């Protein structure tokens, strides 16, 4: 496997239909919005979904969510210590941070992709670990093309949680959803950081496949199956390590907007939105449809 030797930029266009793409815990779990009313999906949430897809593809993931973990470890430290080479560094007070980072990057694709902060307190028979890894794959926050409308409904339970109690006010709840919205997020893969973490051309292909199928196997009560869909993935591969253009200029070459003179309140991506690419000389773009 060869280390990534050329810069990559990418963009993903997705839609949300009657779902909560990313609840804000500081706002009653309502879908995230900025101060102008545009919907947002945090970069952390997007990376979580990419990790989940990579895990579905059989890749080793360090930061596994509790409801999807494939091993018996209940913490990141336990997962790290299960690696025999990392365990030696944990026990050695003179262990090398660079060696720790190298082993972690070799073992887990999400570490060599997104980076990771390893900050573990000293155990009774070992040393503490404080190692930071910067990953080559950066992901922006997804933002909706238009301000979003949020629908809130009150829900109730039809069964008591505890025995001997009558149904009371604690059985009431709230659910929030975005009726319809089109979001775009962008990102890039940096070759200098790829060299440090050992991120390969093959890893880049796996990231691309994860983006194309981002919402497969991501069902929940807030995101019913089919309520979130990837429509387009744009993938720019430069012909050099530094790239022919800045990521900002590449990302600006894509415009997603409402079509003109389109009637009808029931919006869909195909009928109401269009993606316009401004060609950049010497830089080709690959376009993929979502699954």
N, C-alpha and C positions, 0 to 999 in steps of 0.2 A: 504494500500500500504506500502510495506516494503522498508526501505532505502537500497540502493545498498550495499551488504556486501561482495563483491569479486571484485578483479581487472579485468578489461577487456581491451584487446588490439584488434585492428582491422586494416585491410588493404583493399583498394579498387583498383581494376584494371579497367581502363576505356579506351575507344578509342575516337578519334576525327577524323571525316571525312569531309573535305571541310567545316570547320567552324572555328570561332574565339572563343576559349574556355574562354579566359580572356584577353581582350585588355589592353595595357599599355598606360594610358593617357599621360605619359611623352614621349612616342615614337610614336605619331600619331595613337594611338589605335592599333598598331600592336600586334599580339599575344606575350605574355611575353616569353622572353628567358633569360637564364643566359649567362655569358660570354663565355661559351663553346658551345653555340648553342642549348642546351637542352631546351625544352619547359617547361613552368611552369604555374601553376594555383595557385593563392595565397590562403592561408588559409582563408582569409576574404571572397573571392568569394565562396569557398566551404561551409563555414558556412552560407552564404546567401542562397545557394541552399538547405541546410539542413533545415533552417528556413522555406523556402517556402514550402518544402514538409510537414513539421510538420503542417504548417498552412493549407495546403490542407487536412490534416488528421483531421482537426477540433480542433487543439490545439491552446491555447492562446499564441500569440507571441507579445513581447514587441517591438522589433526592426523590424517593418514592412517596406518594401520598399514602396515608394509613389505610384507606379503603381499597388500594390497588397494589399493596406491597406483595412481592412474590417470595419473600423470605421470612425468617422468624425474628428478624431484628426490629426492635421497637424504638430505636434511636439512630441518628446518623453516626454517633460514636461507635455503637455496637457494629454497625455495618462496616465502618472503617477498620475496626479492630479485627474483624473476621478475615481481613486480608493479611496473610502471614507476613508479608514484607512490611506492611504498615504497622503491624503489631510490634515488630522489632524496633521500629522508630519510636513508638509510644513508650516502650520500656527503656529506651536509650536516651538519657538526658542530653547527650551530645548529638542526637540525630539531626540530619541535614534537612532543612526546610525544602531545599530544591529537590532533593531526592524524594521527599514525601509527595511533593506536587507532581513529579514525574510519574511516580507509581500510580497515584490517584487518576491522573489523566489517561494512563494506559488502561486502567481498569473500568472506567465509566465514561460513556460517550457524552453524558450531560456535563460532566466536569470539564472535559476538553473542548466542549462547545460553548457553554455559557460561563464557565468559571465557577468557583466555589470558595467560600470562606470556611476554613477548618479552624474553629476556635473551641478547643476542648480543655477543660480544667485538668490539672494534674491529678492522676489517680494515686492511690496509696503506695503502689509499687512502680510507678512510672513517672514520666514527665508530661507536662502540659504541651499542647500543640496549638500554635497560632500560625497558620499558613494561608495566604491569600493567592488564589489563582485567577488571573484575568482571561476570560474566554474570548475567542474571535467572533462569535456570533452575537450580534446586538439586535434587539427587537424594540421597535417603537411602540408607544401606546396606540391602540386602534381608536380612531375617531370617526363618528358618523358623518355622512355627507350633508345631512340636514339635522336641525334640532329634532329630538325624538319626543314622541308622545308616550307617557307612561300611564298605564291603566292599573288601578289598585282595586283588589276585591277582598272582601272579608270571607274567611273560611272558618268552618267549625269541625270538630271531631265528633264522630258518632259513637265513640266508646270512651270509657273512663280509663285514665292512666293508672289509677290506684284503686284497689278493692274497697267497697263499702262507702264510696263517695258518689253523690249525685252530680250529674253534669253541671258544672258551674262556669263562671266567666273565664276560667283558665283554659277552657276548650276553644276559645276564640283565637283567631290568628289572621294574618294579612299576607297576601301574595301580590307581588308587583311584576309587571311584564312590559316589554316594549312591543307595541302592536306590530310595527314594521320599521326596519331601519337598515340602511346599507352602510357598512363600516369599511375602512381601509387602514391597514397597518403596513409598515415598511421596515426594512432591516438591511443589514449588510454583514459580510464575512471578511475579516481583516487577515491578511496573509502574515503580517509580522507576529501577531498573537497566535496564529495557527502554527507557526514554526515552534513557538514556545510550548504549546500544549500537545503537539503531535496531531493536530486536526488534519485529516486527509481529504483528498478529492472524493474518496468513497463516502466519508462522513458527510460531505456537502450534499451528495446525492441523496443520502438518507434524510437530511433535513428537508430537502425539496420534496421528497415523497411524503414526509410528515405534514408539510404545509398543504399539499394537495388533498390530503385525507384528514384534515385537522379535526373535524367534529365526528368522525366515525368512533363508535364505542364511547361516546361522551354523554350518554343519556342520563338525565336526572329529572326530578319533579319540576325544577325551574327551567330546564331545557329539554323538553320532550324530543324524542327522536325525529329528526327532520326539520326541527324548528330553527336550526342554525346550519348554514350552508356556505361552503366556499364556492365562489363562482369563477374567479380568475386568479391565477398565480403568474406573476411576471418575474422572470429570472434573467438577470443581466450578468454575463460572464466577461470580464475584461481580459485583455490579452497581456497583462503585466501584473506584477505584484502591487504596485501603487494604484493602478487603474488609469484609464484615459481621462475620466471625469470624476469629480467629487461625488460622493453619495448623495449630497443635497441636490445637485444638478440632475443626477439620474432619477431620483425620486420625483423631482418636479416635472420630469418629462411625461409622467402619467397623470392624467386628469380624469376623475370620475365625477359625472354631473348628471343632473336631471335632463332628460330630453325636452326639447321645446315643443310647445303646443300639444302636450299629451293630456288627455282628459281621463277622468275616472279616479275615484277616491281609493279604490282597492289597488294599491301599488304592488308591482312585482319588479324584480330586478330587470328581467328581459324587456318588459314593456315600458318602463319608466326611466331607466338609467342607461348611460353609455360610457364607455371607456375610450379615451382618446390618448394615443401615444404620439409624442413628438420625436421623430427619429433623431438619433445622435450619431454623427458621422464616426464610423469606425467601431461602433458598439452595437451589436445585435442583441435582440431580446427574444427569449423563448417564452411563449404563452401557453399556459396549461389550463384546462377546465378542471374544476373541482370534481371529486367523485360524487 
